Each structure stands twice: as structure tokens, then as C-alpha cells.
Amino acid sequence: MFNRRSFGKIVGASAVGAPFALRTTGSTEAVSGADAPHTSFAPLRQIKAGELNVGYAEAGPAHGPAVVLLHGWPYDIHSYVDVAPLLAAEGYRVVVPYLRGYGTTRFRSPRTFRDGQQSVFALDLLALMDALGIERAILAGYDWGSRTADIVAALWPKRCKALVSVTGYLITNREKNKQPQPPKVEWAWWYQYYFATRRGALGLENPEYRRQLARLVWRFNSPTWRFDDATFARTAAAFRNPDYVRIVIHNYRWRLGLAAGDPRYDGLERRLAKGPVIDVPTVTLDGGRDPFTPAGGGASYRDKFSGPYAHRTLKGIGHNVPQEAPEAFADAVVEADGLRRR
């Protein structure tokens, strides 16, 4: 469907199903014409949805099959600036929202607890779908976005037609999170422990340190991605949201059991702690150079997906899969949709 020229360069030996291709958004390499990366969306929209007034981009026909693309940290909707037009050209209605605490998304009340626990992002997504009149959608994401999509697919499968999840199954069990991992793995999570301290919170509150930290994480997470200053600046603008620091700090502290969540969602969190199996059609992706990709070519989480399934590992690609390999990501969305119809 999409440009296949780089298929052999990025699909690993564990790849199954349709091939992928690569365009490196933000690369310092010269590109031109149809291969030139996009730099922006059409004017963003705002809609009241649950506790939030959500800022989002939309592309494609209004009555096409819906796809919701979900970003992670420290990233934003521009991870999908090349994916969205590819899917729109195939007839999909593509919605790319800013998560709570990012970009133009705002809390509707100053009294609302700035909660960053995993379940609230899923509830935000369901509220957004309701507000947009979307009963069911293909959900696709990476990082925080994968976790959010996984949760909706697991607990509300009737709202999820199909799933694309980078790094597979990311639903958090806080009790298991208390157990140490090998030091090399723990080292990759250094910022999680930084955020657990007052010093880390103050560092994130500093606007310049906030940018420096995000750029450092980008380089570590994606060692082969040669993004330019303009690409980073477009995303870094999203970190000026007034609730960004509170959401990020609470999210990472909550995961480690260092901050309490909202008691209203205790029941949901107990269900998620049991590791519910996902039975919707799913394509999982791993970046071959992503430091958080588990060993085993998806084997470590394969038993968490009981429906139609495909997995692939992308050679030379890091953590931010949709922005580093937009055609690969778009192909995965289309394939997941096809799995649903088999």
C-alpha cells in the first residue's frame, strides 16, 4: 500500500505479514517532493470531553472508519504528522489527541485532581470518542499511548475494532513494579527515579531543563533517529501546558507506588492489576533499537493477546516508532483492520 523501498532495511527476521517502509521525519538527510516529511497538521480542534477540553488534530473523511492515534512521553501529536495523511488517503477518519497535560488539552475545572494514573487516560479516550460520536475505533499508540490503547482494548473491547501497540502489552501492575530488574534495565529508567524526588520535580518545572531532559530522552530512546531542531521544537511546545509537570510527575510516582491515585478508579486498577488478556485483533511492533524493547521478538507478551495477531520487529528503529517509521506504523494500522475482517 505505502512506499516499500526500504522494506529490507527495517523489517527484522521476526516480521510476519505485510511489509513496511520507512520515511524518517525530521532527518537531516535531504528529501523532496512526495517523500518530504510533513511538519504540521490542519488547524487543531477543541472539544469538551469528560474532565477535559481536548485539543486534537483530525484528517480524512468524517464518515470513514475511525482511527485514534495516541502519543507518549516526552512526545506529542507530531509523532503522527506523517502517519495521519497516509491513513486519511486510505479513507480513514484519523483523530490525534493531545493527552491530558499536553499541548492545547486543558482541564475544564481548576478543582479536578491532576491525576496521571493509567486508568484515567483510558477514560479520557472513551470520553473523547463519545464526544466525537465514535462508537468503535482502531486504537494505535506507543509508550503512554500503547498503555492507554491496551487498557481500552482489554476492559472495553466493544469500543476497539483493532489494536496497534508498540512494545506490546504495557498495562501496569504496581505490585510487580516494586520488584527490581537487572541494573542495565533499571538504568534506562533513570528519569523515573529522578521524578520520584523533589529535585526531579523542580528540574521538570524549570522550562529550559524540561527541554534538555526531553531532548536527552529522545536521543537515548532513538539512537539512530537524526531529528532536527525544528522537529524537536514543534513537540517541545506541547510541554508548556500548565498541567504538564503535575501529570508527568504523578504518572511516574504512581507507577512506583509513591503517589496515590483517585479512589474513584480503584476498582478499575484492581482489574488492570490482574493483567486482563486482550482479544481484539492486534498488531504489536517493537523498535529494534528501542532500549525498552523486551528480548524475544514479542514472546514475552504474546500470551496477553488471544485474538487474531501479528508481530514484527523494525530494524534500526527506536522508541518513537510512528515518527521514525511512519509508513511502517500506518501499514500496521491497515493490517490490524484487515485482521478484524478475517
N, C-alpha and C positions, 0 to 999 in steps of 0.2 A: 504493500500500500504506500508506504513512505519511502524516501530515498534509502536505497540499500547499499550504497557504495562502500560503507565502512563496516559491513556485516562481519567480515572475518576478523576485524580488529578489536571488536568489543564483546562478542558473544563467546563465553567460555565453553569448555568442553561439556559442562553440565547442562547447557541450554537445551530446552525442549520446546518444540512448537515453532511458530512463525519467527522469521529473522528480524533483527533490529538494525538500525543505522544510527549514525552519530552526527550531531552538529554541536559544537562547543560554544555556547553562548558566553560572551564576554572574553573569548580568547584573544590573545594579542596577534594571532595569525590573521592575515588579510582575507576577507571574504567579500563576495559581491553578488549582485543580482538576487536570484531566488534563494541562494544559500546564506544571504546576510541575516544575522540574528535580529529578532525584534527587540526593541528597547522599552516598549510601553504597551499598555492596554488602551482600549477606548475609555472615555471618561468613566470614572468609577461611580458606582451607585451606592445608595444607603437604604437600609430597610430596618424597621423595628422588628426584632425577633427575640422573644423571651426577655431576658435581662439586658439585652444588648441592642444598640443601634449598629448594625453590621455594615461595614464597608466591604464591597465586593466588586470584582470585575465579572463581566458576562460576555460571552461570544457565542455565535451560532444561532440557528433558528429557534425562536421562542417555543415552538412546539416539538422540537426534536427530543430524542431520548436524553435524559439529564445525566450529566457527569459533574460531580463535585470534586475539586482538586484541593488538597489540604497541605499547607506548608508546615515547616518545623522551626526549630530554634537553632542558631540565630539567623533565621532567613525570613522570607515574606512571600507575598503572592508572585513576585517576579521570578521565582523558581519555575513558574509555569508560563512565562511570557512567550515561549516558543511552542509549548505543548498545546495551549489553548487554540491557536489558529489552525493547527493540524487537525484537531478533533472537530472544530467548527466546520472545516471544509468537508468533513465526512458526515455532516448533518447532525452532530450532537449539540445539545444546549449545554454549554460549559459555564460553570459557576466557580469562581475562585475567591473565597472569602478570606479576609484578614481574621485570624484568630483573636480571641479576647486578649487585650493588652498590646495589640499591634496595629500600626497604620491608622486608618480612619475609623476603626471599630471603637465604640465607646459604650460604657455602662450607662444605662438610662437613669439610674438613681445614684447619687453620691453615697447612699446608705448601704448599697449592696456590698457584701463581703467580696473582696478581690481574691477569689478562690482560684487556685491553679491545679487542683487535683484532677486526675484523669477523667472522672465521670462527667464533670461539668462541661468539658469540651464536646463530648458526645451529645449532651443535652442541648448545647448551643447549636450543634449541627442539625439536630432534629427540629429545633425551633426555627432555624433558618429555612429548612426545607418546607416546613408548614407555611411560613410567611410567603414563600415564593410559589406556593401551590404545587410543590413537587412531592408526590406520594412515594415514589421509589426512584433511586438514582444509583448509578455506578459510582462507587466511592474509591478514591485513589489518593495515596499520600505517602510521605516519608517522614521519619523522625516523629515529632508530636503528631503529625498528620496521619502516619500509619497507625499509631496507637488509637487515635480518635476513630478512624475508619474501622479498625478491628473491633472496637467496642460496639459500635452500632451494628456491625455485621453479626456479632456474637449475641447481643441482647435484643436487638430489634431487626431480625433478618428480613422481615417483610418490607422494611424500608430500604434494603440494599439489594439491588439487582445482581451486582457482581462487585468484586473487590480487587484492587491492586495495592499490594502492601510491600514497601521496601523494607528489608530486613525482617520480613515475615511477621511473626506473632510477637507483639510488643506490649500486650496487656500486663500491667504491673501487679505483682504480688508483693506487698510491702514486707511481709514476714520473711519471704525468701530474699528480699533485698537486703536484709540485715546480715546475710552470710557473705563473708569476704570471697573475692575471686582472686585468681593469680595476680601478682603485683603488676605485671605488664598490662593486664586488662584494667585494673584499678587506676593506673597511671593515666590511661586515656580519658578517664572521667575526672581529671583534676579539678575542672571548674565546678563540678558538683560539690566537692568538698570546700572549695573556695566560697561558694554561695552559702554554705552552711554556717559561715562565720559572719560576725558584724563587719569585719574588714571587707569581706567579699561583697556584702550588700552596699557598703559605702563605695566600693570600687565600681559597681554597676551603676550607682547613682551619678557618678562622675561622667558627663557626656563624652568626653574625649577617651577616657578609659573604656567606656562602653563600646565605642567604635573599635578601639585597639583590640579588645578582647574578642569581639565578633570576627574581626579580620584574622586574628590568630587561630581561632577555631576553624574558620573556613579553610585556611591553609593546611592545618593538621588533618581535618576531615577529608579533604580532597587534594591529595598531594600532586596530582597530575593536571588539575584544572587551573589554567592560566587566565583567571578572571582579571579584568582591568579595573582601574579606579572608578570609572563611571558605573560599571555593573555593581560594584560594592556600594557606591553612594546611593544608588536607587533603592537598594534594600535597607541600608542603614537609616534612611529617613523614617522607616516604619518603627524604629526603636525610640522615636521621640514621643510616642504615645504616653500620656500621663500615667497610665497604669502598667506600663511595660515592666518596670523594675519589680513592682509588687507581685505581678503574675509570675514572672520568671523565678524570683526568689521563693515564692510559696510553692511552685511546682516542684523544684528540686528538693526543697526541705521536706515537703510532704512525702516524696518518694522514699526518703531515708527515715521516715518516722519522726522527724524533728519538728513538724508542724501539723496541727490538727486540721482536718477537713471540715466541711459543713455537715453537721449531724443529719441534715435532711437527706444526704446521699449515702449514709452508712449502709443501707440495705443494698444499694447498687454496688458499692465497693466490696461488700461481702460476696456478692455473686461473681464479681470480677476476680476476686482473690482465688476462687476455685478453678480458674483457668478454663472458662467455657470454650468448647470446641466450636469452630466456625464452619458452617455447612453451605455457605453460599459459594458460587463459582469464584475461584480465586487464582490470580497470578501473583506469585511472590518474586521479588527482584532482590539481588544482592549486588552491591558495587564491589568489584574485585579488589579495589584499593581503599575501600571504606574500613577504617580501623575498628568499627563496631560490627562488622560482618562476622557472624559466628562461623567457625570451621565446619566443614562437612557438606557444603553445597546445598544448604537448606534442610539437611537431615535433622538438625537439632529441633526444628519446629514443624516438621512435616506432619506429625500426628495431630496437630492442632487444626488441620484443615481436612474436613471429611467429605466435601463436595467435589465437583469437577475441579481439577487443579493442574497448574503448570508452574514450573520454576526455572529461572535462569540466573546465571551469574554474568555480569558485564565486565569484560576485561578492561583494565585501565581506568575504570570509573570509580569515583569516590562516593561520599555520603549523599551529596545533593544530586541524586540521580536525574530528576526531571530537567534540571538546568544544565547539567553536564552532558546528558544524552537524551534530548527531547524526543527524537523520533523513536528511540527505544521505549521510552515511557508511554508515548502515545500508542505505539503498537501493542503494548501490554494492555492498555485500556480496551482497545478494539478486540484483542484476543479474549480478554475476560468476558466481554459482552458475548462473543461467539461461544464460549464455554457454556454460558447460560442457555443457549438455544440448542445445544446438542442433545 
